Amino acid sequence: MRAQLRQVGENITAALAAAGATLNDIVKTTTSVTDIAEFFRHVDVRMEYFGALPTSTTVEVWRLAHPDCLVEIEVLAVVD
């Protein structure tokens, strides 16, 4: 999960840059994980990318779209 969190952070960084935004423009995240206990062992990686956000939701789900996926993060960013 640690590696997947890091990859998701890099993917989000790149997607935001393509839209003219940065991680600082994020106003909300929704995180789905297949093992919430494992997720909490790697919160430091999440904090590297997202910090203490204004609002965030994390939920444990039985399965994500691909069986190898352990984490999915959706972000909402606002730019002027």
C-alpha positions in Angstrom: 0.0 0.0 0.0 2.9 2.4 0.7 4.1 2.2 -2.9 0.5 2.6 -4.2 -0.1 5.7 -2.0 3.1 7.2 -3.3 2.2 6.4 -7.0 -1.3 7.9 -6.5 0.3 11.0 -5.0 2.5 11.3 -8.1 -0.4 10.7 -10.4 -2.5 13.3 -8.8 0.4 15.8 -8.8 0.8 15.3 -12.6 -3.0 15.5 -13.3 -3.2 18.7 -11.3 -0.2 20.2 -13.1 -1.8 19.4 -16.5 -4.9 21.4 -15.4 -2.8 24.3 -14.1 -3.2 23.4 -10.5 -1.1 22.2 -7.6 -1.6 20.1 -4.5 -2.2 23.4 -2.6 -5.4 23.8 -4.7 -7.0 20.6 -3.3 -10.0 21.4 -1.1 -11.3 17.8 -0.5 -10.1 14.2 -0.8 -12.0 11.0 -0.7 -9.9 7.9 -0.1 -11.0 4.3 -0.5 -8.8 1.6 0.9 -9.1 -2.2 1.1 -7.4 -2.4 4.5 -7.8 0.7 6.7 -5.4 -0.6 9.4 -2.7 -0.9 6.7 -3.6 2.6 5.4 -3.0 4.1 8.8 0.5 2.6 8.9 1.4 4.8 5.9 -0.3 8.1 6.8 3.1 9.7 6.5 3.1 9.2 2.8 -0.3 10.6 2.4 0.8 13.6 4.5 3.8 14.2 2.1 1.4 14.9 -0.7 -1.8 16.3 0.9 -0.9 17.5 4.3 -3.7 18.4 6.7 -6.5 19.1 4.3 -9.6 21.2 5.0 -11.7 18.1 4.6 -11.1 14.4 3.8 -13.0 11.2 3.9 -11.4 7.7 4.1 -13.5 4.6 3.8 -12.6 0.9 3.8 -14.1 -1.0 0.9 -14.2 -4.7 0.1 -12.6 -4.3 -3.3 -11.5 -1.7 -5.8 -11.9 -1.7 -9.6 -8.8 -3.9 -10.1 -7.9 -6.7 -7.7 -4.3 -5.4 -7.3 -5.4 -2.0 -6.3 -5.3 -1.3 -2.5 -6.0 2.5 -2.5 -7.9 5.0 -4.6 -7.9 8.7 -3.9 -10.2 11.2 -5.5 -9.4 14.9 -5.2 -11.4 18.1 -5.7 -9.2 21.1 -6.5 -10.3 24.7 -7.0 -8.3 27.3 -9.0 -9.1 30.9 -9.8 
